[in-house]
Amino acid sequence: MKRALFLCLGLLAPALPACAQTVVDGSDKAATPFVKTTLKALSHKYAGTPTHFRQIATHKVDDKQSVCGQISLENSKSPDTSSYIPFGATEGQDNIIIFEPRTIPAALDFREVNSWINRGADLEDLEEMGCVPEGSYRAYSDTLNKVLQKRKNSS
């Protein structure tokens, strides 16, 4: 009977997606179930890509637990690489916010404006959770507004 059980498990295992995740700095040592679930969800979201995490931290926002950290979707395990991007999640919410910092171009096509504004909203949410430094959203918004103002003046 045990042999049949192991055979069945062995046949099912390849069908399950492999979601490798690594916390490179050990900041998950005292991880709560919410943190573990968040990291697992991110790993599943990027199944097939090795996910590396660092700077995992939790704190309270509006009486709910929030988790913040950085994720890298590249093969490098070095905590000094610049490929890490901030993420955050709040307990009781279904979405995990990930902000990929990109330089705002000097000129924007009209069709791209909404995507840049929406990205700013993600950064604002991360700032409210305490996942990025205070003032990050303001700096992003000011830069985006300068680009949009230049477009408005040149039209």
Secondary structure, 3 states (H helix, E strand, C coil): CHHHHHHHHHHHHHHCCCCCEEECCCCCCCCCHHHHHHHHHHHHHCCCCCEEEEEEEEEEECCEEEEEEEEECCCCCCCCCCCCEEEEEECCCCCCEECCCCCCCCCCCHHHHHHHHHHHHHHHHHHHHCCCCCCHHHHHHHHHHHHHHHHHHHC
